[in-house]
Every structure is written in C-alpha cells, then in structure tokens.
C-alpha cells in the first residue's frame, strides 16, 4: 500500500474518531482535511509509520500502553509526594543514559515517553545517548540510571519499531 494512501487512511480514521459522527458532511470534511494534510505534510511524516500496523508490532504497542500509563501514575504519585513533603526531597540534575534503539521513530517515542512521565524531561538525544533532566537522581552510575529511566520503555519500543 502506498505511503500516502496509508497516511490518508490513518488521518481520516483519527478524524472520524475525534468527530465521532458518521454523517455524510462530516465524513466528506474528514476526507478533505485528510487529503490536505497528506498533500501538504506527507514529506515530513516518518517513513516507517506503516510498520506499526503489522499485527505483531501492534500487539506490542497495545502491551506498551498499560505499562506506560502505570509508570505515569507511579511517577505522578512520586512527584506529588516530593512536592508536598516538608523538606522537598529532591536531587535534580541532568543524566546521560544510553539507548539501544536504532529507528528515529523509536527514539522519538522513547524521548516523548520519558518526557510525559512526571519527574523526567528529555533535554536532548545525540546519537545513542539521551540527556534527561531528572527530579531525583538516585544513582551516579549510568547503567543504573539507564535501567531506571529508559529500560522500562525500551524493551517494548524495540519490538514495536526496530
């Protein structure tokens, strides 16, 4: 299937899910919007976006989502504890961790997953190294930092994208 057709279908499906109306004028508007988005922005869409629709990769994506949500909830509780604690027990800093991911899309998903998790913020991604601002550095060992921050998402993203 052509990349542009796949992009059109994905955008049209997203439009339909957001609008949640299946009347002819709404579907026509969705088709026009999807066509315009693909016509204008198709060159900047990732080339490997179609790979995620493979059933095995999609299965791993479905497994990744609850894990991601769980870590977001845990991190929210941790950050809330630190904010309301009278002594504010934080040790902020930027840590350098290494990623095993090869695909640019996988690296982007990893960086966004880390940033969306409270208490961490991806500052930069250079080659295979991520620079992450962490609210509470618990170790000065890069391997432990990598295990605590990156590994929980990486094992899933590797199966989805690489």
Beta strands, then each sheet from edge to edge (+ up, - down):
strand 1: 93-98
strand 2: 120-126
strand 3: 129-134
sheet 1: 1+ 3- 2+
end
